[in-house]
Amino acid sequence: MVFRAVNETIINQFWGTAAASYRVDIEKVEVEVLLDTFTGETTHLLTVRTVMDTSDVSFTVEIISVFPLFPSNFISHQPAYISSVSNVASVSFNKVAVKSIFNTTPAQRRLLASQINVKFTVTVSSLAAASLNAEKSTMANLNAEFAPSGLSTGRLSVSASVASVASKAAQKLATSRAQGLDNALVALNFKTPTKQVIYLDAVITIDGEMHSKNNNTVVLLYLLCIFLIALMILLLLWARKNFGVAKDSNCDKSYDAMKQDT
């Protein structure tokens, strides 16, 4: 829709449709109309402020520590490290997880020594608790828990940070509402339908069946076919060469016999 065709009635329709799709009051919807200078059409910048159930949101504290260990050494003592972090954070054992272990030592030095970055996450139920845990999760406090247990101490790669995570149910609900708004705007002819792109991941094998995990087998079959074709070409060249030599030899013998007859 061209910019000059967007009047107050259309904006109000857009406003009301967004509020209805997200099931919020119209005051929670902000609409900004922008001109697309490249196409000459109109862009609607939409902001919807929704209230999410607090039970659908969890907060995590991310702690990245550096240890002078091999990954295998850390893994063998991983439960003890998790227990120490849970003590510092004042949460239960199952609220702490090791998200990643990354070896930062150059490959040429890994036989002599190793250094790893370990990412811990602590899950709590409120932003206030997450902020408090981030403040408590200093390396001094963590090392004070590691050392008495005979664990290697470390240092923080970066300061502990806080993040929020929406549950799968909340993410599914948000996706559903966005899809509902999209369908409503298409019905009002405010936007064109989104084109669907279908990706097919399948390989047809020699038996005619479709299998998604037979890529290696198909590659080997192609290589075998190429080898057989190359072998046939070499045999043809060899046969042609030998046939030509035999033919020239017969011609020479026939010529000598003719001279003797005369």
Helices and strands as residue ranges (DSSP letters): G 3-5, H 8-22, G 26-28, E 29-35, E 42-48, G 54-56, E 57-67, H 71-76, H 78-89, G 93-95, E 96-103, G 107-109, E 116-124, H 127-136, H 139-146, G 147-149, E 155-166, H 168-187, E 203-204, E 210-211, H 215-261
